[in-house]
Amino acid sequence: MAEQARQTVSCRRCKHYRVSWDPRAPHACMAMGFKSQKLPSIVVYESSGIECQVFEPRPATTTPR
């Protein structure tokens, strides 16, 4: 059987994603409360086998003119 194509969650487009200043764990997920070397969505998928369930897109930002 063919594997289903995995939809990837883009942490960098999620409102819960933060950059950590810890050089050993530069990526952080504020919703799940952890930091890691890999993007949080990859860690979630590797540990649970399912895509991140707390992904929420960042609100669109507008630049002042």
Secondary structure by P-SEA (a helix, b strand, c coil): ccccbbbbbcccccccbbbbcccccccccccccccccccaaaaaaaacccccccccccccccccc
